[in-house]
Amino acid sequence: MMQETLERKQIKNIDFNCDLAQSFGVYKNSSEYQLLDYVSSVNISCGFHAGDPMSIKEALLKAKEKNVVVGAHIGFDDIQGFGYRPMDLSEDEIEALVMYQVGALMSFAKAYKLEIEHVRPHGAMYKMAAENFGFATSVANAIKKCSEWLVYYGAAGDVTAKVGEYVNIPVAHEISLEKSYNVDGTVDFSAKDIENTNVSIGRLRELLNNSQVMNNECGKTIVQADTIHFTNRIPNALELITQAREIITPVPVNYKNAYASGWVE
């Protein structure tokens, strides 16, 4: 579904996702679980940009306790830089990097009778996948080799849409309320995060009512939106997701797809 073919419409079902296991060794993230009560899916770090065995285990058990959908949060092998430094890798290296992380979390989850339903890139990998079709295709192909049923979470826009069609993998177009957007609906990664809850809630209402986001030229751009990412890296994170949850109750991406197909009412 390319940007120029999108139509303005009301969004009745949408997923809320957040990241877990963003710790490693002595470096602990004590605030990440504050968002867990408000989301419908979580992305669990797999030990490369973050996540050690104990924090991954704890995240899986917390997710099971809250009955939320579990996904793999994959990134570059860059603990010190928390996965925010880009890497120039071959297609074989990308495949190995992705499959190693997804496979590890799938096996870990299986021990606790959980299934991994999606995969979301992190940091520099997320940005590269949003902007580079070839790189995103390599990531998606690797995900599909792990399981054809996994949903690829990517930044809303033409690259994610084209990758879904080219690789024949289910995709979820992701919006972040704190991010700024270009006229074409892509993320403006150079812009500072929005930390005003009222502004972000206004953007959420616009998204749900008209499937539009305010762009950086003070206009509105229609976007595809299947999931909203909530980060705990902004100071108003808990306030924002609490108010967002009062506006709409989130549902997992696969439920949303089933609803759209008529399988559930």
C-alpha positions in Angstrom: 0.0 0.0 0.0 1.9 3.0 -1.2 1.6 6.5 0.3 -0.2 8.0 -2.7 -3.0 5.3 -2.5 -3.8 5.7 1.2 -7.2 7.1 2.1 -8.3 9.0 5.2 -10.3 6.8 7.5 -11.1 6.2 11.2 -8.9 3.7 13.0 -10.9 1.5 15.3 -8.3 -1.1 16.3 -4.6 -0.4 17.0 -1.7 -2.1 18.9 0.4 -0.4 21.6 3.9 -1.7 21.9 6.9 -1.0 24.2 10.4 -2.4 24.8 11.5 -4.7 27.6 14.8 -6.3 28.8 16.7 -3.1 28.1 19.3 -4.0 30.6 22.6 -5.7 30.6 24.6 -6.9 33.6 24.9 -4.1 36.2 23.1 -1.7 33.9 19.5 -1.9 34.8 16.4 -0.2 33.4 14.1 0.2 36.4 11.4 2.2 34.5 10.6 0.0 31.6 7.9 -2.1 33.4 5.8 1.0 34.2 4.4 0.9 30.6 3.6 -2.8 30.7 0.1 -2.4 32.1 -1.0 -0.3 29.1 0.3 -2.1 26.0 -0.9 -5.0 24.0 2.5 -6.2 22.8 6.1 -6.0 23.9 9.5 -6.2 22.2 12.0 -8.1 24.2 15.7 -7.4 23.6 17.7 -10.4 22.5 21.2 -9.8 24.0 22.9 -7.8 21.3 22.1 -4.1 21.8 20.6 -4.9 25.3 19.2 -7.8 27.3 21.0 -10.5 29.3 19.7 -14.0 30.1 18.1 -12.9 33.4 16.5 -9.7 32.2 15.1 -11.6 29.1 13.7 -14.3 31.4 12.1 -11.8 33.7 10.6 -9.9 30.7 9.1 -13.1 29.2 7.5 -14.0 32.6 6.2 -10.5 33.1 4.7 -10.6 29.6 3.1 -13.9 30.3 1.7 -12.7 33.5 0.1 -9.7 31.8 -1.1 -11.7 28.8 0.5 -9.5 26.2 1.9 -10.5 22.8 5.6 -11.1 22.8 8.0 -10.0 20.0 11.8 -10.0 19.5 13.6 -6.7 19.6 16.6 -7.1 17.4 19.6 -4.8 17.0 23.2 -4.5 16.1 25.8 -6.1 18.4 26.7 -2.9 20.1 26.0 -3.0 23.9 28.2 0.1 24.6 26.4 2.2 22.0 23.0 0.6 22.8 22.5 -0.2 19.2 22.4 3.4 17.9 25.5 3.2 15.8 25.0 2.0 12.2 26.9 -1.0 10.9 27.9 -1.8 7.3 27.1 -5.6 7.0 26.8 -8.0 4.1 23.5 -9.8 3.4 24.9 -13.0 5.0 25.9 -11.1 8.1 22.5 -9.4 8.4 20.8 -12.8 8.0 23.0 -14.4 10.7 22.6 -11.5 13.1 18.8 -11.5 12.8 18.3 -15.3 12.9 20.6 -15.7 15.9 18.6 -13.2 17.9 15.1 -14.2 16.9 15.9 -17.9 17.2 17.3 -17.4 20.7 14.2 -15.6 21.9 11.9 -18.2 20.3 13.7 -21.0 22.1 13.7 -19.1 25.4 10.0 -18.3 25.0 9.1 -21.9 24.2 10.4 -23.0 27.6 7.7 -20.9 29.1 5.0 -22.0 26.7 5.0 -18.6 24.8 5.1 -17.9 21.1 6.9 -15.0 19.4 4.5 -13.2 17.1 6.6 -10.3 15.7 10.0 -8.8 15.3 10.9 -5.1 15.7 14.4 -3.7 14.8 16.0 -1.3 17.3 17.9 2.0 17.0 20.3 2.2 14.0 18.8 -1.0 12.6 15.3 0.5 12.8 16.4 3.7 11.0 18.3 1.9 8.3 15.3 -0.4 7.7 13.0 2.6 7.4 15.2 4.3 4.8 17.0 1.5 2.9 14.8 -1.0 0.9 17.7 -3.4 0.3 18.7 -3.5 4.0 15.1 -3.8 5.1 14.6 -6.7 2.6 17.5 -8.5 4.1 16.2 -8.2 7.6 12.7 -9.3 6.5 14.0 -12.3 4.6 15.9 -13.4 7.7 12.8 -13.0 9.9 10.8 -15.0 7.4 13.3 -17.9 7.5 12.7 -18.1 11.3 9.0 -18.3 10.8 6.6 -17.3 8.0 4.1 -16.3 10.6 6.2 -13.6 12.2 5.0 -10.0 11.7 7.7 -7.4 10.8 7.2 -4.2 12.8 8.7 -1.3 10.7 8.3 2.5 10.5 5.2 3.5 8.6 5.9 4.3 5.0 6.6 3.1 1.5 9.7 1.1 2.4 7.9 -1.0 4.9 5.0 -1.5 2.5 7.2 -2.5 -0.4 9.2 -4.9 1.8 6.0 -6.6 2.9 4.9 -7.1 -0.7 8.4 -8.1 -2.0 9.3 -10.6 0.7 5.6 -11.7 1.2 5.8 -11.2 5.0 3.1 -9.7 7.2 4.1 -6.2 8.3 2.8 -3.7 10.9 3.3 -0.1 10.1 4.4 1.7 13.3 3.8 5.3 14.4 5.5 7.0 17.4 3.6 9.9 18.9 6.9 11.7 20.0 8.4 11.6 16.5 8.2 14.2 13.8 7.1 13.2 10.3 8.1 14.3 6.8 5.5 15.2 4.2 5.8 11.7 2.7 4.9 10.1 6.0 8.4 9.0 6.9 10.0 9.7 10.3 12.2 12.8 10.5 15.0 11.1 12.5 16.9 14.4 12.8 14.1 16.1 14.8 14.0 16.2 18.6 11.4 14.0 20.3 8.2 15.8 21.3 7.8 15.7 25.1 4.5 17.6 25.5 1.7 15.2 26.4 -1.1 17.4 25.2 0.5 17.7 21.8 1.1 14.0 21.5 -2.5 13.2 22.6 -3.8 15.6 20.0 -1.7 13.8 17.4 -3.2 10.4 18.6 -6.7 11.7 18.2 -5.9 13.0 14.7 -4.4 9.6 13.9 -7.4 7.6 15.1 -10.0 9.9 13.6 -8.4 10.6 10.2 -5.3 8.3 9.9 -3.2 11.4 9.6 -0.1 12.8 11.3 1.1 16.4 11.4 4.1 16.8 9.2 7.1 19.0 9.6 5.7 21.5 7.1 2.7 22.2 9.3 0.4 20.1 7.1 -1.2 16.7 7.5 -0.1 13.4 5.9 -2.2 10.2 5.7 -0.3 7.2 7.0 -0.9 3.5 7.5 -0.9 2.7 11.2 -1.1 -0.7 12.8 0.8 -0.2 16.0 2.0 2.7 18.1 5.4 2.5 19.8 5.7 3.9 23.3 9.2 4.7 24.5 10.2 5.1 28.2 13.1 7.3 27.1 11.0 10.5 27.3 10.1 12.0 30.7 6.3 12.0 30.1 6.2 8.4 29.0 3.9 7.1 31.7 1.6 10.1 31.5 1.3 9.8 27.7 0.5 6.1 27.6 -2.0 6.4 30.5 -3.9 9.1 28.7 -3.6 7.2 25.4 -5.1 4.1 27.0 -8.1 6.2 28.2 -8.8 7.1 24.5 -8.6 3.6 23.0 -8.0 0.1 24.3 -5.2 -1.4 22.2 -5.4 -4.8 20.6 -2.5 -7.0 19.2 -1.7 -6.7 15.5 -2.9 -10.3 14.7 -6.2 -9.6 16.5 -6.5 -6.4 14.4 -5.9 -8.3 11.2 -8.4 -11.0 12.2 -11.0 -8.3 13.0 -10.5 -6.7 9.6 -10.9 -10.1 7.9 -14.3 -10.7 9.6 -13.1 -13.6 11.8 -13.9 -11.7 15.0 -16.5 -9.1 15.9 
